[in-house]
């Protein structure tokens, strides 16, 4: 899946989770709403894990603070300047 499509799906899951939390504020004992929220959360976690594996962290919580040391420094990178 392409990066932008994956981000759109993550955004949709976040929105759905937010809406379910709003609903659960007024219907805290609704088992169907809780199940639906948990399903959205599970899907979000799966998509977030896929995104971070392919494209890097989504948030600071998902970041490896030492990962930047593994990338080439700007002056060491092999940039193609012919384009």
QUITAHU-V805974 format. One record per residue. RES is the residue in one small letter. SS is DSSP state (helix for helix, strand for strand, loop for the rest). NEAR is the number of other ideal C-beta (glycine too) atoms within 8 Angstrom. D_FIRST is the distance of its C-alpha to the first C-alpha in Angstrom with 2 decimals. Layout:
RES,SS,NEAR,D_FIRST / RES,SS,NEAR,D_FIRST
This chain:
x,loop,5,0.00 / x,loop,5,3.79 / x,helix,8,6.59 / x,helix,6,8.50 / x,helix,8,6.62 / x,helix,14,6.33 / x,helix,9,9.90 / x,helix,8,11.01 / x,helix,10,10.33 / x,helix,13,12.13 / x,helix,8,14.77 / x,helix,8,15.32 / x,helix,12,15.90 / x,helix,9,18.23 / x,helix,8,20.07 / x,helix,9,20.55 / x,helix,12,21.84 / x,helix,8,24.14 / x,helix,8,25.53 / x,helix,12,26.19 / x,helix,9,27.99 / x,helix,8,30.07 / x,helix,10,30.97 / x,helix,12,31.85 / x,helix,7,34.17 / x,helix,6,36.32 / x,loop,8,35.73 / x,loop,6,35.55 / x,loop,4,36.72 / x,loop,9,34.31 / x,helix,6,32.69 / x,helix,6,30.19 / x,helix,11,28.94 / x,helix,9,28.73 / x,helix,8,26.78 / x,helix,9,24.32 / x,helix,12,23.97 / x,helix,8,23.40 / x,helix,8,20.71 / x,helix,12,18.84 / x,helix,9,19.54 / x,helix,8,18.27 / x,helix,9,14.91 / x,helix,12,14.80 / x,helix,8,15.84 / x,helix,8,13.19 / x,helix,12,10.35 / x,helix,11,12.54 / x,helix,8,13.09 / x,helix,10,9.51 / x,helix,13,9.29 / x,helix,11,12.75 / x,helix,5,12.32 / x,helix,7,9.81 / x,helix,6,11.21 / x,loop,5,14.56 / x,loop,9,16.48 / x,loop,7,16.06 / x,loop,6,19.82 / x,helix,5,22.94 / x,helix,5,23.09 / x,helix,8,19.98 / x,loop,9,21.30 / x,loop,5,23.22 / x,loop,5,26.20 / x,loop,6,26.96 / x,helix,9,23.56 / x,helix,6,24.63 / x,helix,5,27.46 / x,loop,5,25.21 / x,loop,6,23.77 / x,loop,6,26.13 / x,loop,6,28.56 / x,loop,5,28.42 / x,loop,4,31.51 / x,loop,5,30.16 / x,loop,7,26.82 / x,loop,4,26.78 / x,loop,4,25.81 / x,loop,5,25.94 / x,loop,4,28.48 / x,loop,3,29.06 / x,loop,3,26.47
